[in-house]
């Protein structure tokens, strides 16, 4: 499996990469398959079956709505968040689904949108789509949303082929140890090797432009989160806090005092809260590497851009590429899916990525880069995914803020050292995988354990 930085960082909408972005992509792929086979005009009915974690928390994560939008021909990186609610309301009122945006077919929500209490073997996030014609089923496929917006269909799952084709890269690595060996052999930094690999897919100009676009969306997400107020959707009555915190920090006479760790930490908290409140509200996001953990990397990058007086044009490039190398290792050797390994796979991976990205842009040696990522991930091991009400709100929003601060601390600790440490990043990633396998399913994005079922204080 070869993974690009643009596979890990994808533009989409909230509140979940695996439960919203992935299902929308899967449904859009299903429509493409119908069109390619010349079957689209023959469709008379569509049936949606959600399994496992998609069924358990799908409504809270907007999985059902995401599938519908995908069936309408929308893609998560193109759709405007404000399009979703009116389109769903129109469907419910009319009972008609505009397949691919133009072909009207009847859709009975109670009959055609099935949330099944059943797990499929390949992955907890499973969905099956069936298109019926006049004489029965025309086409069907099962899709697995494996985290971070990645989607695997039935054929790929059976063949053991993850999303994305295998590509020969100039610097192939499947472990941090292999990557460090390559860095030493070629006397290059982690981001240098990552850039060489990315050039396999696109030009350097396109890489830089793509990363600039990701950063632009991240900034817009923060800006939107800093201005929006009110109650987040979903029924928990969770109040947005970022706007009020922003106003409070602006009243401080010197919020950027040099050496003021406390002031810097408050801004990091603010950026993370702003992003994840936008995510909870279904706003435009960048998976980093997931939506549930989307606030950590933008918060750390905003921290660097705000508090550093010596920014260069290569900073975005090195930050994203340094972070992506860790994300690739986590995805290859464990998982970035909360439904598979718990929140350690989402927030833990994002924390490690942010720590590594910050260390890389601050001039870390490859050994220091690896140490920063190891610290960031190690201290998130065992983190469960137990969202209250199946919503990406409690404890997800605050958890991103805590992890963003933790990532900065991890980078600082690594940069103060020489890169030598006791536990390797590879070992921590394997431990995350094994811990996730041992973790009870009720703590893995089903909202059936932990905080999700704790007594509500009245």
C-alpha positions as CSV (number, residue, x, y, z in Angstrom):
1,X,0.0,0.0,0.0
2,X,1.4,3.4,-1.0
3,X,0.0,6.4,0.7
4,X,0.4,10.0,-0.3
5,X,0.2,13.0,1.9
6,X,-3.0,13.9,0.0
7,X,-4.5,10.6,1.0
8,X,-4.1,11.4,4.7
9,X,-5.1,15.0,4.4
10,X,-8.4,15.2,2.5
11,X,-10.9,18.1,2.3
12,X,-14.3,17.0,3.5
13,X,-17.1,17.8,5.9
14,X,-17.8,17.0,9.5
15,X,-18.5,15.4,11.8
16,X,-16.6,12.2,11.0
17,X,-14.1,11.0,8.4
18,X,-15.0,7.3,8.8
19,X,-18.7,7.8,9.4
20,X,-19.4,10.8,7.1
21,X,-16.6,11.3,4.5
22,X,-16.1,7.6,3.9
23,X,-19.8,6.7,3.4
24,X,-20.3,9.7,1.1
25,X,-17.3,8.6,-1.0
26,X,-18.6,5.0,-1.0
27,X,-22.0,6.0,-2.2
28,X,-20.5,8.3,-4.9
29,X,-18.3,5.4,-6.1
30,X,-21.4,3.2,-6.2
31,X,-23.1,5.7,-8.5
32,X,-20.0,5.9,-10.7
33,X,-20.1,2.1,-11.0
34,X,-23.7,2.2,-12.1
35,X,-22.9,4.8,-14.7
36,X,-19.9,2.9,-16.0
37,X,-22.0,-0.3,-16.4
38,X,-24.8,1.6,-18.2
39,X,-27.2,0.7,-15.4
40,X,-28.0,4.1,-13.9
41,X,-31.1,4.7,-16.0
42,X,-32.5,1.3,-15.1
43,X,-32.5,1.9,-11.3
44,X,-36.0,1.9,-9.7
45,X,-35.0,1.6,-6.0
46,X,-31.9,1.9,-3.8
47,X,-31.4,0.1,-0.5
48,X,-28.8,1.2,2.1
49,X,-27.6,-1.2,4.8
50,X,-25.3,0.1,7.5
51,X,-23.5,-2.4,9.8
52,X,-21.4,-2.4,12.9
53,X,-20.2,1.0,14.1
54,X,-21.8,2.8,11.1
55,X,-25.1,1.5,12.4
56,X,-24.5,2.1,16.1
57,X,-23.4,5.7,15.8
58,X,-24.3,6.4,12.2
59,X,-27.2,8.8,12.9
60,X,-25.1,10.8,15.4
61,X,-22.3,11.0,12.9
62,X,-24.5,11.8,9.9
63,X,-23.7,8.6,8.1
64,X,-27.2,8.2,6.8
65,X,-27.3,11.7,5.4
66,X,-23.8,11.3,4.0
67,X,-24.8,8.2,2.0
68,X,-27.8,10.0,0.6
69,X,-25.6,12.9,-0.6
70,X,-23.2,10.5,-2.2
71,X,-26.1,8.8,-4.0
72,X,-27.0,12.2,-5.3
73,X,-23.6,12.4,-6.9
74,X,-21.9,14.6,-4.3
75,X,-18.3,14.2,-3.2
76,X,-17.0,15.2,0.3
77,X,-14.3,17.5,-1.1
78,X,-16.7,19.4,-3.4
79,X,-20.0,19.6,-1.5
80,X,-20.9,22.8,0.4
81,X,-21.9,21.9,4.0
82,X,-25.0,24.0,3.7
83,X,-26.3,21.8,0.9
84,X,-26.9,18.8,3.1
85,X,-29.8,19.8,5.4
86,X,-32.1,21.2,2.7
87,X,-31.4,18.2,0.4
88,X,-32.3,15.7,3.2
89,X,-35.4,17.7,4.1
90,X,-36.6,17.7,0.5
91,X,-36.1,14.0,0.2
92,X,-38.0,13.3,3.4
93,X,-40.9,15.5,2.3
94,X,-41.1,14.2,-1.3
95,X,-40.0,10.6,-0.8
96,X,-37.9,10.9,-3.9
97,X,-34.2,10.5,-4.2
98,X,-32.5,12.3,-7.1
99,X,-29.9,9.6,-8.1
100,X,-26.7,11.2,-9.4
101,X,-28.5,14.5,-9.0
102,X,-31.0,13.9,-11.8
103,X,-32.7,10.5,-11.9
104,X,-35.8,10.4,-9.5
105,X,-36.3,7.1,-7.7
106,X,-38.6,6.5,-4.7
107,X,-36.9,6.4,-1.3
108,X,-38.8,5.3,1.8
109,X,-36.5,6.1,4.8
110,X,-37.9,3.4,7.0
111,X,-37.7,0.7,4.3
112,X,-34.6,1.7,2.4
113,X,-32.2,3.0,5.1
114,X,-31.5,0.0,7.3
115,X,-29.3,0.2,10.5
116,X,-28.4,-3.4,11.3
117,X,-27.1,-4.7,14.6
118,X,-24.6,-6.9,12.8
119,X,-20.9,-6.8,12.2
120,X,-19.2,-7.8,8.9
121,X,-15.8,-9.5,9.3
122,X,-13.5,-7.2,7.4
123,X,-14.0,-3.9,9.4
124,X,-16.6,-2.5,11.9
125,X,-17.5,0.3,9.5
126,X,-19.4,-1.5,6.8
127,X,-22.2,-0.6,4.4
128,X,-23.9,-2.4,1.6
129,X,-25.7,-0.6,-1.3
130,X,-28.1,-2.4,-3.6
131,X,-29.7,-1.0,-6.8
132,X,-32.9,-2.6,-7.9
133,X,-34.4,-2.6,-11.4
134,X,-37.7,-3.8,-12.7
135,X,-36.8,-7.5,-12.2
136,X,-34.7,-7.4,-9.1
137,X,-31.1,-6.4,-8.1
138,X,-29.1,-4.7,-10.8
139,X,-25.9,-4.1,-8.9
140,X,-24.7,-4.3,-5.3
141,X,-21.4,-3.8,-3.4
142,X,-20.2,-3.7,0.1
143,X,-17.9,-0.9,1.2
144,X,-15.7,-0.5,4.3
145,X,-14.9,2.9,5.7
146,X,-11.5,2.1,7.2
147,X,-10.7,5.5,8.8
148,X,-9.6,8.9,7.6
149,X,-12.0,8.8,4.6
150,X,-10.3,5.7,3.1
151,X,-12.8,3.3,1.5
152,X,-12.3,-0.3,0.5
153,X,-14.9,-2.2,-1.5
154,X,-15.8,-5.9,-1.4
155,X,-13.3,-7.0,-4.1
156,X,-10.5,-5.0,-2.5
157,X,-11.3,-6.5,0.9
158,X,-11.4,-10.0,-0.4
159,X,-8.1,-9.6,-2.2
160,X,-6.5,-7.8,0.7
161,X,-6.0,-4.7,-1.3
162,X,-6.4,-1.4,0.6
163,X,-7.7,1.8,-1.0
164,X,-5.2,3.0,-3.5
165,X,-3.0,1.3,-6.0
166,X,0.5,0.0,-5.3
167,X,3.1,2.5,-6.7
168,X,6.9,2.0,-6.7
169,X,8.4,4.9,-4.7
170,X,12.0,5.9,-4.7
171,X,12.2,5.6,-0.9
172,X,10.0,2.7,0.1
173,X,9.5,2.2,3.9
174,X,7.2,0.2,6.1
175,X,8.6,1.1,9.4
176,X,10.3,4.1,11.2
177,X,13.4,2.0,11.4
178,X,13.5,1.6,7.6
179,X,12.9,5.4,7.2
180,X,15.7,6.3,9.6
181,X,18.1,4.0,7.8
182,X,17.2,5.6,4.4
183,X,17.7,9.1,6.0
184,X,21.2,8.1,7.2
185,X,22.1,6.4,4.0
186,X,21.2,9.3,1.8
187,X,22.0,12.1,4.3
188,X,18.6,13.6,4.0
189,X,15.8,14.6,6.3
190,X,12.5,12.9,6.6
191,X,10.7,15.6,4.7
192,X,13.2,15.4,1.9
193,X,12.6,11.7,1.4
194,X,8.8,12.2,1.6
195,X,9.0,15.0,-1.0
196,X,10.9,12.6,-3.4
197,X,8.2,10.0,-2.9
198,X,5.4,12.6,-3.5
199,X,7.0,13.6,-6.8
200,X,6.0,10.1,-8.1
201,X,2.4,11.4,-8.2
202,X,2.7,15.1,-9.0
203,X,5.1,18.0,-9.6
204,X,6.6,19.9,-6.8
205,X,4.6,23.0,-7.8
206,X,1.4,20.9,-7.6
207,X,2.5,19.5,-4.2
208,X,3.1,23.0,-2.8
209,X,-0.2,24.3,-4.2
210,X,-2.1,21.3,-2.8
211,X,-0.6,21.8,0.7
212,X,-1.3,25.5,0.5
213,X,-5.0,24.6,-0.3
214,X,-5.1,22.3,2.7
215,X,-3.6,25.0,4.9
216,X,-6.1,27.5,3.5
217,X,-9.1,25.2,4.4
218,X,-7.6,24.7,7.9
219,X,-7.4,28.5,8.4
220,X,-10.9,29.0,7.1
221,X,-12.2,26.3,9.5
222,X,-10.5,28.1,12.5
223,X,-11.9,31.4,11.4
224,X,-15.4,30.0,11.1
225,X,-15.1,28.4,14.5
226,X,-14.0,31.6,16.1
227,X,-17.0,33.5,14.9
228,X,-19.8,30.9,15.3
229,X,-21.8,30.8,18.5
230,X,-24.8,28.9,19.8
231,X,-25.6,25.2,20.5
232,X,-24.1,22.4,18.5
233,X,-26.6,20.1,16.7
234,X,-27.4,16.6,18.0
235,X,-29.4,17.1,21.2
236,X,-26.7,17.2,23.9
237,X,-27.1,21.0,24.1
238,X,-23.3,21.5,24.0
239,X,-22.4,25.2,23.8
240,X,-19.8,26.5,21.4
241,X,-16.9,28.0,23.4
242,X,-14.4,29.1,20.9
243,X,-15.9,32.5,20.0
244,X,-16.2,33.5,23.7
245,X,-12.6,32.3,24.4
246,X,-11.4,34.2,21.4
247,X,-13.0,37.4,22.6
248,X,-11.5,36.9,26.0
249,X,-7.9,36.3,24.7
250,X,-8.2,39.4,22.5
251,X,-8.9,41.5,25.6
252,X,-5.5,40.5,27.0
253,X,-3.2,43.4,26.5
254,X,-0.2,41.3,25.5
255,X,-1.4,37.9,24.5
256,X,1.8,37.0,22.7
257,X,4.3,37.7,25.4
258,X,7.6,36.1,24.5
259,X,8.2,33.2,26.8
260,X,4.6,33.1,28.0
261,X,3.9,29.4,27.8
262,X,0.5,29.8,29.5
263,X,-0.6,32.4,26.8
264,X,0.6,30.2,24.0
265,X,-1.3,27.2,25.4
266,X,-4.5,29.1,25.6
267,X,-4.2,30.0,21.9
268,X,-3.5,26.3,21.0
269,X,-6.6,25.3,23.0
270,X,-8.6,27.9,21.1
271,X,-7.5,26.8,17.7
272,X,-8.3,23.1,18.4
273,X,-11.7,23.9,20.0
274,X,-12.6,26.1,17.0
275,X,-11.8,23.3,14.5
276,X,-13.6,20.6,16.3
277,X,-16.7,22.7,17.0
278,X,-16.9,23.3,13.3
279,X,-16.5,19.6,12.7
280,X,-19.3,18.8,15.2
281,X,-21.5,21.3,13.3
282,X,-20.8,19.6,10.0
283,X,-18.5,22.3,8.6
284,X,-15.8,22.0,6.0
285,X,-12.8,20.1,7.3
286,X,-9.4,18.6,6.5
287,X,-9.0,15.0,7.7
288,X,-5.9,15.1,9.8
289,X,-5.8,12.1,9.6
290,X,-9.4,11.8,10.7
291,X,-12.2,14.3,11.4
292,X,-12.6,13.3,15.0
293,X,-8.9,14.3,15.5
294,X,-9.0,17.1,12.9
295,X,-8.2,19.9,15.4
296,X,-4.8,18.8,16.6
297,X,-2.6,19.4,13.5
298,X,-4.2,22.7,12.6
299,X,-3.8,23.9,16.2
300,X,-0.2,23.1,16.3
301,X,0.5,24.6,12.8
302,X,-1.4,27.8,13.8
303,X,0.7,27.8,17.0
304,X,3.9,27.6,14.9
305,X,2.8,30.3,12.4
306,X,1.6,32.7,15.2
307,X,4.5,32.4,17.6
308,X,7.4,32.0,15.2
309,X,8.9,35.2,13.8
310,X,11.1,33.4,11.3
311,X,8.7,31.6,8.9
312,X,10.0,30.4,5.6
313,X,8.2,29.3,2.4
314,X,9.3,25.7,3.0
315,X,7.6,25.5,6.4
316,X,4.3,24.1,5.2
317,X,6.0,21.6,3.0
318,X,8.2,20.2,5.8
319,X,5.4,20.3,8.4
320,X,2.9,18.4,6.3
321,X,5.4,15.9,5.0
322,X,7.0,15.3,8.4
323,X,3.6,14.7,9.8
324,X,2.4,12.5,7.0
325,X,5.3,10.1,7.3
326,X,4.0,9.2,10.8
327,X,0.4,8.9,9.6
328,X,1.6,6.5,6.9
329,X,3.3,4.3,9.5
330,X,0.2,4.3,11.8
331,X,-2.1,3.4,9.0
332,X,0.1,0.7,7.5
333,X,1.0,-1.0,10.8
334,X,-2.0,-0.3,13.0
335,X,-5.1,1.8,12.2
336,X,-6.3,5.4,12.3
337,X,-9.9,4.2,12.8
338,X,-11.6,4.7,16.1
339,X,-14.0,1.9,15.3
340,X,-11.0,-0.5,14.9
341,X,-8.6,0.5,17.7
342,X,-10.3,3.2,19.7
343,X,-9.4,6.9,19.9
344,X,-5.7,6.1,20.3
345,X,-5.8,5.5,16.5
346,X,-7.4,8.9,15.9
347,X,-6.2,11.4,18.5
348,X,-3.1,9.3,19.3
349,X,-2.0,9.2,15.6
350,X,-2.8,12.9,15.1
351,X,-0.9,13.9,18.2
352,X,2.1,11.9,17.0
353,X,1.8,13.4,13.5
354,X,1.6,17.0,14.9
355,X,4.6,16.4,17.2
356,X,6.6,15.0,14.3
357,X,5.5,17.8,11.9
358,X,6.5,20.5,14.4
359,X,9.8,18.9,15.2
360,X,10.6,18.6,11.5
361,X,9.8,22.2,10.7
362,X,12.0,23.2,13.7
363,X,15.0,21.4,12.2
364,X,14.8,18.1,14.0
365,X,17.2,15.3,13.0
366,X,15.5,12.1,11.8
367,X,16.1,10.6,15.3
368,X,14.5,13.6,17.0
369,X,11.6,13.4,14.6
370,X,11.0,9.8,15.4
371,X,11.4,10.6,19.2
372,X,8.8,13.4,19.0
373,X,6.3,11.1,17.2
374,X,6.9,8.3,19.7
375,X,6.3,10.5,22.7
376,X,3.1,11.9,21.2
377,X,1.7,8.4,20.5
378,X,2.9,6.6,23.6
379,X,1.0,8.9,25.9
380,X,-2.3,8.3,24.1
381,X,-2.1,4.5,24.2
382,X,-5.3,2.8,25.4
383,X,-7.5,5.9,24.7
384,X,-11.0,4.7,24.1
385,X,-13.5,6.0,21.6
386,X,-16.8,6.4,23.6
387,X,-18.6,9.5,22.2
388,X,-21.6,10.5,24.2
389,X,-24.8,10.2,22.1
390,X,-22.7,8.9,19.2
391,X,-21.8,12.6,18.5
392,X,-18.2,13.9,17.9
393,X,-18.6,16.4,20.7
394,X,-18.0,14.9,24.2
395,X,-15.2,14.1,24.9
396,X,-13.9,14.7,21.4
397,X,-13.7,18.5,21.2
398,X,-11.7,19.0,24.4
399,X,-9.6,15.9,23.7
400,X,-8.2,17.6,20.6
401,X,-7.2,20.6,22.6
402,X,-5.4,18.5,25.2
403,X,-3.6,16.4,22.5
404,X,-2.5,19.6,20.6
405,X,-0.7,20.9,23.7
406,X,0.7,17.4,24.3
407,X,2.1,17.3,20.7
408,X,3.9,20.6,21.3
409,X,5.4,19.3,24.5
410,X,6.4,16.1,22.8
411,X,8.3,18.0,20.1
412,X,10.0,20.2,22.7
413,X,11.1,17.2,24.7
414,X,12.5,15.5,21.6
415,X,14.3,18.6,20.4
416,X,16.0,19.0,23.8
417,X,17.4,15.5,23.4
418,X,19.7,13.8,20.9
419,X,17.1,11.3,19.6
420,X,18.0,8.4,21.8
421,X,15.2,6.9,23.8
422,X,14.0,3.6,25.3
423,X,10.9,2.7,23.3
424,X,10.9,3.0,19.5
425,X,8.0,4.5,17.4
426,X,7.6,1.2,15.7
427,X,7.1,-0.6,19.0
428,X,4.5,2.0,20.1
429,X,2.6,1.6,16.9
430,X,2.5,-2.1,17.3
431,X,1.4,-1.7,20.8
432,X,-1.4,0.6,19.6
433,X,-2.5,-2.2,17.2
434,X,-2.4,-4.9,19.9
435,X,-4.2,-2.7,22.5
436,X,-6.9,-2.0,19.9
437,X,-7.3,-5.7,19.2
438,X,-7.6,-6.4,23.0
439,X,-10.0,-3.5,23.6
440,X,-13.7,-4.4,24.1
441,X,-15.9,-3.4,21.1
442,X,-18.0,-1.2,23.4
443,X,-15.1,1.2,23.7
444,X,-14.6,1.5,19.9
445,X,-17.0,4.1,18.5
446,X,-20.2,2.2,19.3
447,X,-21.2,4.6,22.2
448,X,-22.0,1.5,24.3
449,X,-19.4,1.9,27.0
450,X,-17.3,4.4,29.0
451,X,-18.4,8.0,29.0
452,X,-21.1,7.3,26.5
453,X,-23.1,5.4,29.1
454,X,-22.0,7.2,32.2
455,X,-24.8,8.7,34.3
456,X,-25.8,12.2,33.4
457,X,-25.6,14.6,36.3
458,X,-28.8,16.6,36.7
